[in-house]
């Protein structure tokens, strides 16, 4: 009965539309001139997977991830120009409009295969790359919001229009790749670096864009007369499902956008507060708000006349009252002498910037020479990431040096420059032995350091797991001594982010090795 009522309602609405002049014009002058069969045959022909499709997807993903690592929008755009992901996406959208489940399954398989290849290829590139620091291009694709949904929506509408009206494939490829290929590359980056927040955020953006594009293509296809033969029940089902899906996606994305907007407003309020408190003769030169900190952390540098100096604690209390939440304020005040004006403030700002740049350049030179000396390589072989304050180097084999030697060198270098992240990758070699005293199943200090050194080396060599002699596959109820020792080693390894696999027992002394499935560069 309910289906009959819905069917009659849809039929009445369609009959009413037939009397609207605009609708009649649309049907005769626009929809009537489209070769629906030719468009469907073309989409079906291109929406499946093939070796060429997978190869082009991987090449596009490789270019995209390199552009993201280099923070180069031009390179990312180059990846969009060759991405073939639009074909299965449009195939899925049109199959939804036509209720063609065979084509739907075929398009989904092609999209899943292309996405998996893209993620795996980008993860491999990132794993082999010496540049693994998250850039602004990567971070920008880890927090999907309502604007991202709008971008995907407009991309899908433009792409579907180009296909239906025959306005060029390049437009379609760029439109679809804009919303899909960069997030897929960031998913591969998150997988390679095992950065779960980045992986989850980029994957959420990818799913949002993929679903939005497919459903938008469905809407455009129905608008241009595809699926006109469907029953009223099928048409109602399409309408309800499309509406619900867009609502379900829009709500969390809208909340994310609200949070981003709130953070932007907070930064503006902080800058306005500092400017008001220090007056027109002062200048807020640096401002950074860390919203992940609890309470939020505000770092700022203010150049002000000496008479305008403000106590930090009083400013923090006033700022908390202004924002209505707890704040931790770290404020550096650069004081100018009496009578100094705006020009003096600008000069001081420039002097500070120049001095800071010169100091940083000199410090980086010293750091490169120090690490090069420690690793036995030339200073030019040290990779310096100024933006994220990271220094990495692949050490040369040093006479008599063990893995523990290189770990000690890294720890010593890290102590000398505690505000930089230092990474020394040792040459491949045997891991240190882990010795236990007679009838003892606990780690003493030397044994614990040997396990920590093995875990450190595994992370530096990009080894996911180490083989522990005597480790049982499942924890026995009454483990023997060698099993208890292996379990203690495995527990410490896992606390360091390295998995432990089983290997044949070896008596009193343990020596860990790379698991057979581990990827050693």
Kinemage of the C-alpha trace (Angstrom):
@kinemage 1
@onewidth
@group {chain A} dominant
@subgroup {mainchain}
@vectorlist {calphas} color= white
{ca unk a 1} P 0.000 0.000 0.000
{ca unk a 2} L 2.759 2.430 0.940
{ca unk a 3} L 4.581 1.650 -2.338
{ca unk a 4} L 1.402 2.319 -4.313
{ca unk a 5} L 0.934 5.660 -2.569
{ca unk a 6} L 4.549 6.616 -3.254
{ca unk a 7} L 4.208 5.515 -6.876
{ca unk a 8} L 1.086 7.570 -7.386
{ca unk a 9} L 2.754 10.580 -5.743
{ca unk a 10} L 5.767 10.325 -8.043
{ca unk a 11} L 3.561 9.926 -11.115
{ca unk a 12} L 1.463 12.966 -10.148
{ca unk a 13} L 4.618 15.047 -9.603
{ca unk a 14} L 5.947 13.973 -12.997
{ca unk a 15} L 2.639 14.806 -14.716
{ca unk a 16} L 2.657 18.243 -13.083
{ca unk a 17} L 6.193 18.863 -14.343
{ca unk a 18} L 5.105 18.079 -17.889
{ca unk a 19} L 2.996 21.240 -17.786
{ca unk a 20} L 5.946 23.451 -16.791
{ca unk a 21} L 7.432 25.220 -19.813
{ca unk a 22} L 10.980 25.186 -18.463
{ca unk a 23} L 10.819 21.443 -17.884
{ca unk a 24} L 9.476 20.817 -21.404
{ca unk a 25} L 12.245 22.980 -22.855
{ca unk a 26} L 14.881 21.110 -20.836
{ca unk a 27} L 13.591 17.734 -21.965
{ca unk a 28} L 13.373 18.649 -25.647
{ca unk a 29} L 16.251 21.080 -26.167
{ca unk a 30} L 18.887 19.666 -23.782
{ca unk a 31} L 18.150 16.101 -22.737
{ca unk a 32} L 16.711 15.156 -26.111
{ca unk a 33} L 19.925 16.079 -27.942
{ca unk a 34} L 22.180 13.891 -25.805
{ca unk a 35} L 23.234 10.491 -27.160
{ca unk a 36} L 22.639 8.590 -23.930
{ca unk a 37} L 23.601 5.195 -25.340
{ca unk a 38} L 26.950 6.420 -26.692
{ca unk a 39} L 27.862 8.068 -23.374
{ca unk a 40} L 26.941 4.948 -21.406
{ca unk a 41} L 28.980 2.726 -23.752
{ca unk a 42} L 31.980 5.020 -23.393
{ca unk a 43} L 31.781 5.114 -19.590
{ca unk a 44} L 31.347 1.348 -19.349
{ca unk a 45} L 34.283 0.834 -21.717
{ca unk a 46} L 36.606 3.000 -19.573
{ca unk a 47} L 35.409 2.260 -16.028
{ca unk a 48} L 37.030 -1.155 -15.608
{ca unk a 49} L 40.589 -1.842 -14.525
{ca unk a 50} L 43.432 -2.654 -16.898
{ca unk a 51} L 47.243 -2.763 -16.712
{ca unk a 52} L 47.386 0.700 -18.318
{ca unk a 53} L 44.914 2.077 -15.772
{ca unk a 54} L 46.901 0.696 -12.826
{ca unk a 55} L 50.210 1.945 -14.256
{ca unk a 56} L 48.913 5.473 -14.823
{ca unk a 57} L 47.338 5.527 -11.351
{ca unk a 58} L 50.655 4.547 -9.756
{ca unk a 59} L 52.585 7.128 -11.766
{ca unk a 60} L 50.102 9.831 -10.804
{ca unk a 61} L 50.316 8.789 -7.152
{ca unk a 62} L 54.124 8.815 -7.272
{ca unk a 63} L 54.223 12.338 -8.678
{ca unk a 64} L 51.622 13.466 -6.130
{ca unk a 65} L 53.514 12.143 -3.107
{ca unk a 66} L 56.781 13.692 -4.317
{ca unk a 67} L 54.987 17.004 -4.703
{ca unk a 68} L 53.598 16.663 -1.191
{ca unk a 69} L 57.008 15.815 0.299
{ca unk a 70} L 58.559 18.776 -1.515
{ca unk a 71} L 55.569 20.980 -0.625
{ca unk a 72} L 55.240 21.876 -4.308
{ca unk a 73} L 51.684 22.609 -5.495
{ca unk a 74} L 52.903 22.664 -9.122
{ca unk a 75} L 54.111 19.060 -8.896
{ca unk a 76} L 50.844 17.980 -7.240
{ca unk a 77} L 48.914 19.600 -10.101
{ca unk a 78} L 51.083 17.648 -12.551
{ca unk a 79} L 49.954 14.442 -10.863
{ca unk a 80} L 46.316 15.460 -11.294
{ca unk a 81} L 46.746 15.869 -15.059
{ca unk a 82} L 47.523 12.170 -15.615
{ca unk a 83} L 45.285 10.576 -12.984
{ca unk a 84} L 42.792 8.057 -14.501
{ca unk a 85} L 40.664 7.708 -11.349
{ca unk a 86} L 37.788 9.618 -12.925
{ca unk a 87} L 36.767 6.629 -15.094
{ca unk a 88} L 35.664 4.153 -12.359
{ca unk a 89} L 34.251 7.014 -10.267
{ca unk a 90} L 31.971 8.115 -13.097
{ca unk a 91} L 31.166 4.495 -13.858
{ca unk a 92} L 30.014 4.068 -10.279
{ca unk a 93} L 27.952 7.261 -10.387
{ca unk a 94} L 26.187 6.334 -13.628
{ca unk a 95} L 25.596 2.748 -12.453
{ca unk a 96} L 23.821 4.157 -9.401
{ca unk a 97} L 21.677 6.325 -11.658
{ca unk a 98} L 20.807 3.330 -13.862
{ca unk a 99} L 20.577 0.706 -11.085
{ca unk a 100} L 23.135 -1.342 -13.048
{ca unk a 101} L 24.639 -3.518 -10.313
{ca unk a 102} L 27.030 -5.382 -12.625
{ca unk a 103} L 28.629 -2.119 -13.747
{ca unk a 104} L 28.614 -0.905 -10.124
{ca unk a 105} L 30.609 -3.954 -9.017
{ca unk a 106} L 33.017 -3.578 -11.961
{ca unk a 107} L 33.661 0.107 -11.207
{ca unk a 108} L 34.144 -0.536 -7.477
{ca unk a 109} L 36.707 -3.256 -8.195
{ca unk a 110} L 38.634 -0.922 -10.501
{ca unk a 111} L 38.550 1.919 -7.978
{ca unk a 112} L 39.633 -0.355 -5.110
{ca unk a 113} L 42.489 -1.826 -7.166
{ca unk a 114} L 43.697 1.605 -8.272
{ca unk a 115} L 43.481 3.027 -4.755
{ca unk a 116} L 45.342 0.079 -3.226
{ca unk a 117} L 48.127 0.322 -5.824
{ca unk a 118} L 48.398 4.078 -5.313
{ca unk a 119} L 48.621 3.741 -1.518
{ca unk a 120} L 51.172 0.928 -1.682
{ca unk a 121} L 53.338 2.758 -4.240
{ca unk a 122} L 53.321 6.044 -2.322
{ca unk a 123} L 54.092 4.232 0.925
{ca unk a 124} L 57.101 2.599 -0.741
{ca unk a 125} L 58.353 5.956 -2.038
{ca unk a 126} L 58.015 7.575 1.392
{ca unk a 127} L 59.707 4.622 3.122
{ca unk a 128} L 62.726 4.966 0.812
{ca unk a 129} L 62.779 8.762 0.932
{ca unk a 130} L 65.120 10.658 3.277
{ca unk a 131} L 62.444 13.398 3.483
{ca unk a 132} L 59.646 12.171 5.707
{ca unk a 133} L 58.735 15.295 7.654
{ca unk a 134} L 55.079 16.335 7.262
{ca unk a 135} L 54.869 19.416 5.017
{ca unk a 136} L 52.122 22.022 4.864
{ca unk a 137} L 50.724 20.294 1.756
{ca unk a 138} L 50.412 17.034 3.713
{ca unk a 139} L 48.953 18.589 6.859
{ca unk a 140} L 46.364 20.471 4.789
{ca unk a 141} L 44.849 17.120 3.771
{ca unk a 142} L 44.496 15.608 7.242
{ca unk a 143} L 41.558 17.672 8.548
{ca unk a 144} L 38.578 17.275 6.202
{ca unk a 145} L 35.823 19.840 6.584
{ca unk a 146} L 32.714 21.106 4.839
{ca unk a 147} L 34.755 23.083 2.314
{ca unk a 148} L 36.412 19.841 1.166
{ca unk a 149} L 32.974 18.381 0.523
{ca unk a 150} L 32.127 21.478 -1.518
{ca unk a 151} L 35.343 21.090 -3.551
{ca unk a 152} L 34.486 17.449 -4.301
{ca unk a 153} L 30.915 18.423 -5.176
{ca unk a 154} L 31.979 21.123 -7.648
{ca unk a 155} L 34.660 18.835 -9.112
{ca unk a 156} L 32.100 16.095 -9.677
{ca unk a 157} L 29.566 18.434 -11.264
{ca unk a 158} L 32.198 19.869 -13.616
{ca unk a 159} L 33.552 16.424 -14.484
{ca unk a 160} L 30.152 14.862 -15.154
{ca unk a 161} L 29.061 17.854 -17.221
{ca unk a 162} L 32.217 17.552 -19.332
{ca unk a 163} L 31.557 13.864 -19.966
{ca unk a 164} L 27.885 14.304 -20.839
{ca unk a 165} L 28.326 17.424 -22.958
{ca unk a 166} L 31.629 16.323 -24.494
{ca unk a 167} L 33.689 19.267 -23.253
{ca unk a 168} L 37.067 17.535 -22.935
{ca unk a 169} L 38.683 14.789 -20.893
{ca unk a 170} L 41.402 16.961 -19.360
{ca unk a 171} L 38.840 18.964 -17.432
{ca unk a 172} L 37.369 15.727 -16.104
{ca unk a 173} L 40.715 14.318 -15.031
{ca unk a 174} L 41.766 17.469 -13.216
{ca unk a 175} L 38.362 17.855 -11.574
{ca unk a 176} L 38.343 14.333 -10.166
{ca unk a 177} L 42.053 14.138 -9.296
{ca unk a 178} L 41.865 17.416 -7.386
{ca unk a 179} L 39.753 15.733 -4.766
{ca unk a 180} L 41.156 12.175 -4.817
{ca unk a 181} L 44.817 11.709 -5.738
{ca unk a 182} L 46.474 13.995 -3.129
{ca unk a 183} L 44.494 12.452 -0.208
{ca unk a 184} L 45.414 8.960 -1.470
{ca unk a 185} L 49.087 9.957 -1.519
{ca unk a 186} L 48.802 11.269 2.051
{ca unk a 187} L 47.254 7.939 3.094
{ca unk a 188} L 50.356 6.224 1.710
{ca unk a 189} L 52.547 8.709 3.586
{ca unk a 190} L 50.709 7.998 6.844
{ca unk a 191} L 51.071 4.251 6.274
{ca unk a 192} L 54.809 4.471 5.566
{ca unk a 193} L 55.545 6.666 8.580
{ca unk a 194} L 52.953 4.870 10.715
{ca unk a 195} L 51.412 8.209 11.563
{ca unk a 196} L 47.884 7.114 12.424
{ca unk a 197} L 46.350 10.612 12.818
{ca unk a 198} L 47.617 11.609 9.356
{ca unk a 199} L 46.510 8.287 7.852
{ca unk a 200} L 43.032 8.476 9.394
{ca unk a 201} L 42.490 12.127 8.469
{ca unk a 202} L 43.597 11.648 4.849
{ca unk a 203} L 41.541 8.467 4.485
{ca unk a 204} L 38.471 10.260 5.836
{ca unk a 205} L 39.033 13.012 3.263
{ca unk a 206} L 39.430 10.430 0.490
{ca unk a 207} L 36.222 8.608 1.441
{ca unk a 208} L 34.336 11.896 1.730
{ca unk a 209} L 35.483 13.013 -1.703
{ca unk a 210} L 34.948 9.627 -3.321
{ca unk a 211} L 31.373 9.297 -2.065
{ca unk a 212} L 30.547 12.927 -2.867
{ca unk a 213} L 31.877 12.623 -6.419
{ca unk a 214} L 30.040 9.370 -7.098
{ca unk a 215} L 26.704 10.624 -5.760
{ca unk a 216} L 27.055 13.990 -7.492
{ca unk a 217} L 27.649 12.146 -10.766
{ca unk a 218} L 24.447 10.209 -10.063
{ca unk a 219} L 22.501 13.437 -9.593
{ca unk a 220} L 23.879 14.925 -12.815
{ca unk a 221} L 23.151 11.734 -14.718
{ca unk a 222} L 19.517 11.747 -13.603
{ca unk a 223} L 19.253 15.452 -14.407
{ca unk a 224} L 20.317 14.724 -17.992
{ca unk a 225} L 17.803 11.939 -18.441
{ca unk a 226} L 19.825 8.839 -17.608
{ca unk a 227} L 17.655 6.277 -15.816
{ca unk a 228} L 14.344 7.767 -16.958
{ca unk a 229} L 12.997 4.225 -17.294
{ca unk a 230} L 13.310 3.509 -13.558
{ca unk a 231} L 10.187 2.842 -11.537
{ca unk a 232} L 8.822 5.376 -9.097
{ca unk a 233} L 9.985 3.218 -6.164
{ca unk a 234} L 13.548 3.172 -7.506
{ca unk a 235} L 13.509 6.924 -8.079
{ca unk a 236} L 12.264 7.576 -4.560
{ca unk a 237} L 14.919 5.215 -3.173
{ca unk a 238} L 17.622 7.148 -5.050
{ca unk a 239} L 16.360 10.479 -3.777
{ca unk a 240} L 16.147 9.351 -0.147
{ca unk a 241} L 19.551 7.642 -0.136
{ca unk a 242} L 21.308 10.595 -1.788
{ca unk a 243} L 19.787 13.054 0.660
{ca unk a 244} L 20.627 10.962 3.713
{ca unk a 245} L 24.225 10.328 2.632
{ca unk a 246} L 24.904 14.015 2.001
{ca unk a 247} L 23.401 14.917 5.396
{ca unk a 248} L 25.410 12.223 7.215
{ca unk a 249} L 28.660 13.481 5.636
{ca unk a 250} L 27.878 17.169 6.016
{ca unk a 251} L 27.264 17.069 9.781
{ca unk a 252} L 30.752 15.911 10.955
{ca unk a 253} L 32.461 17.952 8.248
{ca unk a 254} L 30.515 21.001 9.346
{ca unk a 255} L 31.632 20.415 12.940
{ca unk a 256} L 35.239 20.129 11.747
{ca unk a 257} L 34.901 23.378 9.825
{ca unk a 258} L 33.444 25.026 12.911
{ca unk a 259} L 36.460 23.920 14.957
{ca unk a 260} L 38.877 25.277 12.345
{ca unk a 261} L 36.981 28.569 12.260
{ca unk a 262} L 37.008 28.742 16.067
{ca unk a 263} L 40.784 28.276 16.104
{ca unk a 264} L 41.210 31.037 13.504
{ca unk a 265} L 39.024 33.378 15.556
{ca unk a 266} L 41.036 32.552 18.692
{ca unk a 267} L 44.322 33.430 16.951
{ca unk a 268} L 42.808 36.743 15.833
{ca unk a 269} L 41.595 37.461 19.374
{ca unk a 270} L 45.041 36.727 20.837
{ca unk a 271} L 46.771 39.006 18.333
{ca unk a 272} L 44.206 41.758 18.952
{ca unk a 273} L 44.603 41.380 22.718
{ca unk a 274} L 48.393 41.683 22.601
{ca unk a 275} L 48.220 44.659 20.226
{ca unk a 276} L 45.732 46.453 22.485
{ca unk a 277} L 47.690 45.797 25.677
{ca unk a 278} L 51.065 46.914 24.306
{ca unk a 279} L 49.717 49.855 22.290
{ca unk a 280} L 50.313 51.304 18.839
{ca unk a 281} L 54.071 51.755 19.395
{ca unk a 282} L 54.566 48.002 19.875
{ca unk a 283} L 54.680 45.282 17.232
{ca unk a 284} L 53.613 41.623 17.558
{ca unk a 285} L 56.182 39.959 15.287
{ca unk a 286} L 55.541 36.281 15.983
{ca unk a 287} L 52.443 34.464 17.188
{ca unk a 288} L 51.812 30.733 17.420
{ca unk a 289} L 48.886 29.055 19.203
{ca unk a 290} L 49.142 25.331 19.989
{ca unk a 291} L 45.564 24.065 20.344
{ca unk a 292} L 46.696 20.453 20.958
{ca unk a 293} L 48.286 21.498 24.247
{ca unk a 294} L 46.279 21.421 27.474
{ca unk a 295} L 45.768 24.246 28.291
{ca unk a 296} L 46.336 25.882 24.917
{ca unk a 297} L 49.841 27.269 24.538
{ca unk a 298} L 50.402 30.775 23.152
{ca unk a 299} L 53.926 31.709 22.016
{ca unk a 300} L 54.645 35.256 20.911
{ca unk a 301} L 57.405 37.825 20.418
{ca unk a 302} L 56.547 41.508 20.967
{ca unk a 303} L 58.825 44.462 20.211
{ca unk a 304} L 57.857 47.295 22.564
{ca unk a 305} L 59.350 50.443 24.170
{ca unk a 306} L 60.865 49.758 27.571
{ca unk a 307} L 58.140 51.818 29.270
{ca unk a 308} L 55.498 49.550 27.736
{ca unk a 309} L 56.841 46.359 29.250
{ca unk a 310} L 54.068 44.103 30.637
{ca unk a 311} L 54.274 41.333 33.281
{ca unk a 312} L 53.654 37.965 31.619
{ca unk a 313} L 51.553 36.510 34.446
{ca unk a 314} L 49.191 39.477 34.430
{ca unk a 315} L 48.858 39.234 30.656
{ca unk a 316} L 48.138 35.514 30.919
{ca unk a 317} L 45.359 36.110 33.457
{ca unk a 318} L 43.825 38.845 31.293
{ca unk a 319} L 44.065 36.658 28.191
{ca unk a 320} L 42.324 33.784 29.972
{ca unk a 321} L 39.510 36.166 30.892
{ca unk a 322} L 39.314 37.415 27.292
{ca unk a 323} L 39.157 33.917 25.779
{ca unk a 324} L 37.132 32.300 28.538
{ca unk a 325} L 39.493 29.330 28.877
{ca unk a 326} L 42.812 28.355 30.440
{ca unk a 327} L 45.912 29.586 28.606
{ca unk a 328} L 49.667 29.148 29.026
{ca unk a 329} L 51.496 32.222 27.703
{ca unk a 330} L 55.139 32.175 26.615
{ca unk a 331} L 56.021 35.778 25.784
{ca unk a 332} L 59.363 37.245 24.700
{ca unk a 333} L 59.466 41.048 24.952
{ca unk a 334} L 62.135 42.873 22.951
{ca unk a 335} L 62.561 46.254 24.681
{ca unk a 336} L 63.375 49.483 22.810
{ca unk a 337} L 64.862 52.526 24.472
{ca unk a 338} L 62.751 55.631 25.189
{ca unk a 339} L 61.949 57.763 22.147
{ca unk a 340} L 62.090 54.875 19.696
{ca unk a 341} L 59.354 54.979 17.059
{ca unk a 342} L 57.896 52.614 14.459
{ca unk a 343} L 61.003 52.860 12.288
{ca unk a 344} L 63.146 51.786 15.216
{ca unk a 345} L 60.799 48.868 15.831
{ca unk a 346} L 61.099 47.837 12.195
{ca unk a 347} L 64.874 48.126 12.364
{ca unk a 348} L 64.955 46.036 15.504
{ca unk a 349} L 62.689 43.488 13.889
{ca unk a 350} L 64.929 43.302 10.818
{ca unk a 351} L 68.034 43.166 12.973
{ca unk a 352} L 66.561 40.334 14.982
{ca unk a 353} L 65.507 38.467 11.848
{ca unk a 354} L 68.939 38.902 10.276
{ca unk a 355} L 70.730 37.913 13.459
{ca unk a 356} L 68.459 34.900 13.909
{ca unk a 357} L 69.013 33.815 10.295
{ca unk a 358} L 72.769 34.211 10.583
{ca unk a 359} L 72.782 32.372 13.890
{ca unk a 360} L 70.693 29.565 12.462
{ca unk a 361} L 72.922 29.229 9.399
{ca unk a 362} L 76.030 29.093 11.545
{ca unk a 363} L 74.408 26.614 13.904
{ca unk a 364} L 73.315 24.385 11.029
{ca unk a 365} L 76.858 24.417 9.674
{ca unk a 366} L 78.232 23.386 13.063
{ca unk a 367} L 75.539 20.708 13.379
{ca unk a 368} L 76.325 19.275 9.924
{ca unk a 369} L 80.045 19.151 10.669
{ca unk a 370} L 79.440 17.548 14.067
{ca unk a 371} L 77.130 14.868 12.682
{ca unk a 372} L 79.383 14.262 9.694
{ca unk a 373} L 82.328 13.732 12.039
{ca unk a 374} L 80.303 11.415 14.276
{ca unk a 375} L 78.978 9.385 11.335
{ca unk a 376} L 82.257 9.300 9.408
{ca unk a 377} L 80.891 11.167 6.370
{ca unk a 378} L 81.278 14.602 4.822
{ca unk a 379} L 79.088 17.417 6.218
{ca unk a 380} L 77.358 17.619 2.809
{ca unk a 381} L 75.991 14.103 3.367
{ca unk a 382} L 73.932 15.296 6.356
{ca unk a 383} L 70.289 16.029 5.456
{ca unk a 384} L 69.018 19.168 7.200
{ca unk a 385} L 65.295 20.021 7.490
{ca unk a 386} L 65.253 23.623 8.706
{ca unk a 387} L 61.465 23.932 8.949
{ca unk a 388} L 61.027 20.935 11.248
{ca unk a 389} L 64.478 21.118 12.872
{ca unk a 390} L 65.529 17.623 11.883
{ca unk a 391} L 68.982 16.339 10.926
{ca unk a 392} L 69.538 12.864 9.469
{ca unk a 393} L 72.654 11.069 8.271
{ca unk a 394} L 73.546 7.562 7.088
{ca unk a 395} L 76.711 6.577 8.919
{ca unk a 396} L 79.724 5.026 7.224
{ca unk a 397} L 81.278 1.844 8.687
{ca unk a 398} L 83.759 2.894 11.364
{ca unk a 399} L 86.599 0.558 12.432
{ca unk a 400} L 85.580 -1.374 15.549
{ca unk a 401} L 82.189 0.367 15.833
{ca unk a 402} L 79.129 -1.667 16.795
{ca unk a 403} L 75.445 -0.794 16.598
{ca unk a 404} L 75.647 0.340 20.224
{ca unk a 405} L 78.451 2.738 19.234
{ca unk a 406} L 76.254 4.521 16.696
{ca unk a 407} L 73.372 4.719 19.169
{ca unk a 408} L 75.693 6.307 21.729
{ca unk a 409} L 76.875 8.800 19.084
{ca unk a 410} L 73.263 9.752 18.311
{ca unk a 411} L 72.405 10.184 22.001
{ca unk a 412} L 75.470 12.383 22.534
{ca unk a 413} L 74.630 14.509 19.484
{ca unk a 414} L 71.023 14.835 20.666
{ca unk a 415} L 72.195 16.108 24.064
{ca unk a 416} L 74.336 18.769 22.388
{ca unk a 417} L 71.397 20.102 20.310
{ca unk a 418} L 68.317 19.277 22.346
{ca unk a 419} L 65.983 21.436 20.225
{ca unk a 420} L 66.713 19.430 17.050
{ca unk a 421} L 65.709 15.858 16.214
{ca unk a 422} L 68.868 13.900 15.374
{ca unk a 423} L 68.805 10.625 13.436
{ca unk a 424} L 71.921 8.563 12.703
{ca unk a 425} L 71.284 5.419 10.650
{ca unk a 426} L 74.009 2.842 11.391
{ca unk a 427} L 75.408 0.491 8.718
{ca unk a 428} L 73.946 -3.010 8.651
{ca unk a 429} L 75.567 -5.273 11.228
{ca unk a 430} L 74.870 -7.799 13.995
{ca unk a 431} L 72.732 -6.703 16.917
{ca unk a 432} L 74.239 -6.867 20.426
{ca unk a 433} L 73.923 -10.109 22.444
{ca unk a 434} L 71.466 -10.111 25.355
{ca unk a 435} L 72.902 -12.121 28.225
{ca unk a 436} L 71.034 -13.464 31.266
{ca unk a 437} L 72.557 -14.679 34.514
{ca unk a 438} L 72.024 -18.316 35.510
{ca unk a 439} L 68.365 -19.168 36.278
{ca unk a 440} L 67.307 -15.505 35.942
{ca unk a 441} L 64.484 -14.305 33.679
{ca unk a 442} L 64.792 -10.547 34.282
{ca unk a 443} L 66.817 -7.987 32.362
{ca unk a 444} L 69.690 -6.344 34.176
{ca unk a 445} L 70.959 -2.943 33.010
{ca unk a 446} L 73.383 -4.248 30.304
{ca unk a 447} L 70.762 -6.660 28.941
{ca unk a 448} L 68.083 -3.983 28.897
{ca unk a 449} L 70.398 -1.602 27.031
{ca unk a 450} L 71.133 -4.364 24.504
{ca unk a 451} L 67.383 -4.788 23.830
{ca unk a 452} L 66.883 -1.018 23.543
{ca unk a 453} L 69.830 -0.807 21.144
{ca unk a 454} L 68.317 -3.585 19.003
{ca unk a 455} L 64.950 -1.778 18.908
{ca unk a 456} L 66.682 1.503 18.022
{ca unk a 457} L 68.584 -0.132 15.163
{ca unk a 458} L 65.392 -1.783 13.865
{ca unk a 459} L 63.648 1.594 13.690
{ca unk a 460} L 66.639 3.187 11.950
{ca unk a 461} L 66.768 0.350 9.393
{ca unk a 462} L 63.006 0.505 8.880
{ca unk a 463} L 62.577 -3.054 10.182
{ca unk a 464} L 59.084 -3.696 11.499
{ca unk a 465} L 59.849 -6.791 13.588
{ca unk a 466} L 62.747 -8.726 15.152
{ca unk a 467} L 63.035 -12.467 15.728
{ca unk a 468} L 63.409 -13.392 19.410
{ca unk a 469} L 64.939 -16.855 20.070
{ca unk a 470} L 62.607 -19.113 22.058
{ca unk a 471} L 59.573 -16.798 21.881
{ca unk a 472} L 56.401 -18.942 21.975
{ca unk a 473} L 53.715 -18.188 19.408
{ca unk a 474} L 51.107 -18.202 22.194
{ca unk a 475} L 51.776 -17.570 25.880
{ca unk a 476} L 51.955 -20.973 27.652
{ca unk a 477} L 50.470 -21.500 31.112
{ca unk a 478} L 53.793 -22.666 32.580
{ca unk a 479} L 56.567 -21.253 30.383
{ca unk a 480} L 60.050 -22.645 30.754
{ca unk a 481} L 63.028 -20.392 31.545
{ca unk a 482} L 63.985 -19.654 27.910
{ca unk a 483} L 60.374 -18.764 27.075
{ca unk a 484} L 60.102 -16.421 30.051
{ca unk a 485} L 63.277 -14.656 28.950
{ca unk a 486} L 61.995 -14.353 25.386
{ca unk a 487} L 58.679 -12.939 26.612
{ca unk a 488} L 60.487 -10.286 28.669
{ca unk a 489} L 62.531 -9.244 25.609
{ca unk a 490} L 59.416 -9.175 23.390
{ca unk a 491} L 57.535 -6.993 25.861
{ca unk a 492} L 60.333 -4.415 25.914
{ca unk a 493} L 60.613 -4.466 22.119
{ca unk a 494} L 56.896 -3.807 21.704
{ca unk a 495} L 57.087 -0.901 24.121
{ca unk a 496} L 59.617 0.608 21.684
{ca unk a 497} L 57.326 0.158 18.673
{ca unk a 498} L 59.006 -2.985 17.268
{ca unk a 499} L 57.121 -6.254 16.841
{ca unk a 500} L 58.607 -9.560 18.026
{ca unk a 501} L 58.406 -12.880 16.165
{ca unk a 502} L 59.490 -16.366 17.181
{ca unk a 503} L 62.836 -18.026 16.395
{ca unk a 504} L 64.649 -21.175 17.615
{ca unk a 505} L 65.945 -20.961 21.201
{ca unk a 506} L 69.672 -20.344 21.721
{ca unk a 507} L 70.458 -20.989 25.390
{ca unk a 508} L 71.865 -18.445 27.845
{ca unk a 509} L 72.582 -15.645 25.365
{ca unk a 510} L 70.032 -14.092 22.987
{ca unk a 511} L 70.820 -12.246 19.770
{ca unk a 512} L 67.937 -10.672 17.894
{ca unk a 513} L 67.749 -10.729 14.107
{ca unk a 514} L 65.474 -9.221 11.477
{ca unk a 515} L 62.294 -11.234 11.011
{ca unk a 516} L 62.108 -12.975 7.602
{ca unk a 517} L 59.187 -10.778 6.513
{ca unk a 518} L 60.808 -7.519 7.617
{ca unk a 519} L 61.679 -4.961 4.967
{ca unk a 520} L 65.344 -4.046 5.239
{ca unk a 521} L 66.445 -1.265 2.878
